Amino acid sequence: MNLSQRAAAEAAGVPHRYLSIVETSDSRIGTNLELVDFYAASGIVLLGEATIGSEITRAGARWSAPSSPDISKAEKAKFHVEEKRVSFRAARALLNRRQDEIAELTGLSRATVKSLESGKVWQESHRALLTFYESAGVEFVGWGDPVADGYFGIGVRWSSNASGLERPSHPARP
């Protein structure tokens, strides 16, 4: 193609550093598997539906969760539990947006977006942010357990009817 690495990255819509890593890595598959193992060991489940020859769909991530709410309290204690049903921070990461961008798109202040991400609940603002993310194609996953007084498997993924308009054209920022 006779392009510099920087020009190729720009043309592909990916950060230059990502292309540099991929092109100079001896083992991209090994590195990817190491990352998958790291996330799994940290209690994160990577989501997605794949068919050979097709793009991965419904990608996302969630905390690992018990297979059933009917297991013992001791077993449930081995899993990460959240106090809230949704993770607005994870939804923002899926969209690859900054807090100020979400604030502008929703008409909320950056301080409100930050507070909602940290777990504050103001009914009207919470509903506005939830509606925004859902209309952008984000599906919130997880389930509540009244016995544990919390939520398991909390995370996000692209919904099956996502238009793709809000999907990032390059990998999410770290």
Buried (B, 14 or more C-beta within 10 A) or exposed (E): EEEEEEEBBBEEEBBBEEBEEEEEEEEEEEEEEEEEEEBEEEEBBBBEEEEEEEEEBBBBBBBBBBEEBEEEEEEBEEBBBBEBEBBBBBBBBBBBBEBEBBBBBBEBBBEBBBBBBEEEEEEEBBEBBBEBBBEBBBBBBBEBBEEBEBBBBBBBBBBEEBEEEBBEEEEEEE
